[in-house]
Amino acid sequence: MTNTVETTALGESVQSVGVSAWDLFIGADWVVQSVMLLLIIASFWSWTLIFAKSSKLRSLNKLAQKFEDSFWSGKSLQNLNDMLKSKPLDPNDSMGTIFSVAMDEWQRNPQALHTDSGQSLQQRVQRLMNLTINKEMDYLERHMIFLASVGSTAPFVGLFGTVWGIMNSFQGIAMSQSTNLAVVAPGIAEALFATALGLIAAIPAVLGYNRISSEINRYGARLESFRDEFSTILSRKCEEAA
């Protein structure tokens, strides 16, 4: 009979302990709360970056496709350049920017096409296109290190909260001199919740980093391919002028 009473009391005690996410956060030690807040902020910022970068890359690829359609439509380079100059160039149009920079340098000294300095002109145009591509890629890769850092460190930050919460649970057992589940359960639940938050922050960050990095590399390869094709056209024009 005594065992039945104790079991019933234990069940009621356990049920009285809040198990919602908010209860786990409020009931946690300030150190564990700090860990939870850090992981929540990291997760929120990671999702913000993932959505922002994905949207940016979609926009860049649409602009690149639009420019490539115009570039290969049969228009002369001069007409295409004049068309771009006639309206403000979209700052997100990386391919159009590369083209404009190269054409401006190409047209700066048209007499060079008929002299031995034509080769130097080609090299300058090539360097300018490379610099423009590097700037565009640096801009795209900004903040990507944050996703990589969250993906690699969030589980360990959550584990720190777990260890701290379990330590508090054992201290509670020692102070109360009781092994009642109601004494141990809150601290363990808070500790495990910190681990869960670490995984919730890390997994999307890793997946997002891998996916976005792949798309950035693909976009960079697209710009480099255009650079090579455009350089070939300019080289051919230089040989014809010579």
Secondary structure, 3 states (H helix, E strand, C coil): CHHHHHHHHHHHHHHHCCCCHHHHHHCCCHHHHHHHHHHHHHHHHHHHHHHHHHHHHHHHHHHHHHHHHHHCCCCCHHHHHHHHHCCCCCCCCHHHHHHHHHHHHHHHCHHHHHCCCHHHHHHHHHHHHHHHHHHHHHHHCCCHHHHHHHHHHHHHHHHHHHHHHHHHHHHHHHHHCCCCHHHHHHHHHHHHHHHHHHHHHHHHHHHHHHHHHHHHHHHHHHHHHHHHHHHHHHHHHHHHHC
